Amino acid sequence: MSATFLSNVENAHSKASLSTFVKIANSLDMGLDDLICDSIKECRLTLDKQLAALTNDCSDYEMRIVVGVVKGLIGTLGDAEAYKNRIEDCHARV
């Protein structure tokens, strides 16, 4: 497989067969779900596995920090969504 072909597949200029994706996944030592997760709507299981792998070696202390950061991030995401909705409502009234 040439670098040009891979680039064309990445940039959606060429289509690849399932067997090509299997070859790519195997050469990267990953599953197909990991390879295409960013391109599909529902990939919660894959993301859960990635998060578990990232935190697998964390100590209890480190996990407390990770959980605290995630809680803060989720709160911030909610605040940002509410702010975005208020801005959209203002624009809709104008």
C-alpha positions as CSV (number, residue, x, y, z in Angstrom):
1,M,0.0,0.0,0.0
2,S,1.5,3.3,-1.0
3,A,1.7,6.4,1.2
4,T,-0.2,8.3,-1.6
5,F,-3.1,5.8,-1.5
6,L,-3.3,6.0,2.3
7,S,-3.3,9.8,2.1
8,N,-6.1,9.7,-0.4
9,V,-8.1,7.4,1.8
10,E,-7.6,9.6,4.8
11,N,-8.7,12.7,2.9
12,A,-11.7,10.9,1.3
13,H,-10.3,11.2,-2.2
14,S,-10.2,7.4,-2.6
15,K,-12.3,4.6,-1.2
16,A,-10.7,1.5,0.5
17,S,-12.1,-1.9,0.8
18,L,-12.9,-3.7,4.1
19,S,-9.8,-5.9,3.6
20,T,-7.7,-2.8,3.2
21,F,-9.0,-1.4,6.5
22,V,-8.3,-4.8,8.1
23,K,-4.7,-4.6,6.8
24,I,-4.3,-1.1,8.1
25,A,-5.7,-2.0,11.5
26,N,-3.5,-5.0,11.7
27,S,-0.4,-3.1,10.8
28,L,-1.2,-0.5,13.5
29,D,-2.0,-3.3,16.0
30,M,-5.5,-2.1,16.6
31,G,-9.0,-3.2,16.1
32,L,-11.2,-1.8,13.3
33,D,-13.5,-0.2,15.9
34,D,-10.5,1.8,17.2
35,L,-9.5,2.7,13.6
36,I,-12.8,4.1,12.5
37,C,-14.2,5.3,15.9
38,D,-13.9,9.0,15.0
39,S,-16.0,8.4,11.8
40,I,-19.0,6.7,13.4
41,K,-21.8,8.1,15.5
42,E,-22.0,5.5,18.2
43,C,-18.6,4.3,19.5
44,R,-19.1,4.4,23.3
45,L,-17.7,1.0,23.9
46,T,-14.5,1.8,22.1
47,L,-14.2,5.1,23.9
48,D,-14.8,3.4,27.2
49,K,-12.1,0.9,26.4
50,Q,-9.7,3.7,25.5
51,L,-10.4,5.5,28.7
52,A,-9.9,2.4,30.8
53,A,-6.6,1.7,29.0
54,L,-5.4,5.2,29.6
55,T,-6.2,5.0,33.3
56,N,-5.2,1.4,33.9
57,D,-1.9,2.2,35.5
58,C,-3.1,5.2,37.6
59,S,-2.8,5.0,41.3
60,D,-5.9,5.7,43.5
61,Y,-4.6,9.2,44.1
62,E,-4.2,9.8,40.3
63,M,-7.6,8.4,39.6
64,R,-9.1,10.8,42.1
65,I,-7.5,13.6,40.2
66,V,-8.7,12.2,36.8
67,V,-12.3,11.9,38.2
68,G,-12.2,15.5,39.5
69,V,-11.0,16.8,36.2
70,V,-13.6,14.9,34.3
71,K,-16.4,16.2,36.6
72,G,-15.1,19.7,36.1
73,L,-15.0,19.2,32.3
74,I,-18.5,17.8,32.2
75,G,-19.7,20.8,34.2
76,T,-18.0,23.2,31.9
77,L,-19.4,21.5,28.9
78,G,-22.9,21.9,30.3
79,D,-22.2,25.6,31.0
80,A,-20.9,26.1,27.5
81,E,-24.0,24.4,26.0
82,A,-26.3,26.6,28.1
83,Y,-24.3,29.7,27.0
84,K,-24.5,28.6,23.3
85,N,-28.3,28.2,23.6
86,R,-28.7,31.7,25.1
87,I,-26.7,33.2,22.3
88,E,-28.8,31.3,19.7
89,D,-32.0,32.5,21.4
90,C,-30.7,36.1,21.3
91,H,-29.9,35.8,17.6
92,A,-33.2,34.2,16.8
93,R,-35.0,37.2,18.4
94,V,-33.1,39.7,16.3
